[in-house]
Amino acid sequence: MSDASADGLVVENIVVKYGGHTAVNRISLFAPLGGLVGLIGPNGAGKTTTFNACTGLVRPAGGTVNLFGQDVTHAPPQLRAQRGLGRTFQRMELFDSLSVRENVALGREAGLAGSLPWRHLRGARSDGTKVRQATEAALAQCGIESLATRRPADLSTGQRRLVELARCIAGGFRMMLLDEPSSGLDKTETVLFGKILRSLIQDNGVGILLVEHDMALVMSVCDYLYVMDFGEPIFQGTPAEVRESEIVRAAYLGSEAVEDAVDSHDHSNHRAGV
């Protein structure tokens, strides 16, 4: 993996504190364009807090966050989004009063409005075409064109996850942070989701940083992994290296869980808590 900061998201020695508690201590990672990087660890390891530091929802007490060669450590979330950083959340945030198509379109509309609030009220003439094109392309990439007129409340968890991903795709972000996107999916839906993530890398050239609890999915789709425990980095390497790591086995997965999750993709319905 390249270490050129202009190629993606670079986090260096990030520290996040809540009062006297250190939630994240000197975490460093690199998520390049054209790569799918996983951030894994037990519950409470600090993964979502690290995501929040990357996206600007929390301010780190130390360290730096660079996005495509620019220091965004103290930049607000909307500026990071304008520079190409998108995110999904553990808890889906879809609008049930809108159709699937309208929910997906919001991703592109927000990006076009950027820091100009008046554009939410009156968009440029060309914006409508851009929104429609981006929306239809995202629906197609996630295979949910047939759901476009339905309401999210009427969909399964798996379908709602795809709507959320489509909205992020429609936003045109070059770097996407996905926080436990397969939560609630069954085996078939998880396999499909993994294929869509790989297609985003191959067809769109985006970079993805993934926090995920399904170890079979992580091991089958990720190019590289960072492992956390109690807010500390404990290991990094390829999925094969993580699978063989005694440190990871002892701290988090357990040897039986590792073997079940990664020795065969047929075990993609196996769940290990992260």
PyMOL commands that set and color helices and strands:
alter all, ss='L'
color gray80, all
select helices_A, chain A and resi 5-7+47-55+77-82+100-113+118-121+127-141+145-147+152-154+157-170+187-204+215-221+239-244+246-253+255-262+265-267
alter helices_A, ss='H'
color red, helices_A
select strands_A, chain A and resi 8-18+21-32+36-40+62-67+70-71+85-87+175-179+207-211+224-229+232-237
alter strands_A, ss='S'
color yellow, strands_A
deselect
rebuild
show_as cartoon
